[in-house]
Amino acid sequence: MTQVARGTFYGVGVGPGDPELLTLKAHRLIQSADVISYIGVAGGRSQARDIAADSIETASKPPREIAVPMPMSKDRSLANAAYDTAAVEIREALEQGLNVAFLCEGDPLFFGSFAYLLDRLQDDYTCEVVPGISSVNAAAARLLRPLTLLKESFAVISGRHSDAHIRDTLETHDTVVIMKAGNSRPRILELLEATGRSKDASYLEYISREQEQVVRDVSQLEATAGPYFSVFVVIRQERDRT
């Protein structure tokens, strides 16, 4: 009996939201994949799939789709269970010799959900990654502000970090990007004020998408929770260009 060659598992970055920021390689692999997989939320919607919709729907052969329903909970055991279930279904496709492209907002290996599936599958299957444009780069482009120059230091952290960690980062680095700022927005605003960095900060939601919002003066920002896809970009006003 001829053994079927296993398929390849691709992590495909689809960028921050604007479909035109999808790379040519990502478009090609999405169109040629046997199976497309992505994180879904309540109601079956997937932002990653929405971004790549044109590439999927214009493929010469419609791919099979695997949606990974992700519970909206801080309980990591629920998320891990969802990844375990998805990995089983993706394994089945790979064993059948099908190539699977997992779509990931931004870049697959930068706060990307793909990383959790890669951890479960890379020991047994050929895996490849197609880098994508992250929200960090998209935010800098939207603000027309260089993230770093010359000797400036640059840090990326999560709004899920402790107050002490965020404070220390703001006091230590010239440029700080705070990802996943949504639920932490009130305390981040307090920490920006406490460290004297409020005037350095801009706030962005849904970068490059239709519902994009940019607030360059964070003193005008309400101290309430924001959406998951939001970032603070903190860049010193006075920059050493020598």
C-alpha positions, 0 to 999 in steps of 0.5 A: 500500500502506498503511504500518503505523504503528510501535508504541511501546516502553514502559519499565515500572517494576514496583517492588521486588517486592511486586505491590501496589506496581505503579502503576495506569498500569503495570498498565494498559499491561501489560494492553494491550501486544501484546508483553511483554519482560523480562530472564531468567536461567538456567532462564528465570525473570524476577523482573520478570515474576514481579512483574507476573504477575497483570497479564499473566495477567489481560489480555483478550488474552495478549501475546506474550513476549520474554525477554532471556536475560542471561548471569551474567557480569561480561563486559559484551561478553556483556551487550551482545550480549544487548541487541543480540539483544533489540533486533533482536527488539523492532524487528521487533515495533515495525515490525509496529505492535505496542506493546512493554512492557519490564518492569524491576524498580524504576524503568526509568531507575534502574540499569535494564536498560531503559536499554540497550535505550532507547539502541538504539531511541529514535532510531527509535521512539516511547518512553515510560517509566512510573516505578516505585518503586525499592528505595531508596524501598522500603528507607526505607519498610521501615526507617521512616527518612527518607532526607534532612531539611533540609540533609542530603546524600544519595548513591546509589552502587554496590557496584561502585565502588572502595574509594576512591570508596565511602570518600569518599562515606561520609565526605562525605554524611549519607545513603548508599545502596549498591546492588548490594551482593551480591558487594561485601558483605565490603569494604563492611562493612570500609569502613563500619567504617573510616569510623566509619559501621557504626552508621549502617548497615542492610542489606536483601535482596529488599525487599518480597519473600517472602524479604526480610531486614533487618539493622539491626545490620550487625556481626551480618552475615556478611562473605560475598557476598550476593545481587544484590538487596541494599542498604546504607542508611547514615543518620546517627544524629544528625540536624540538624533545625534 
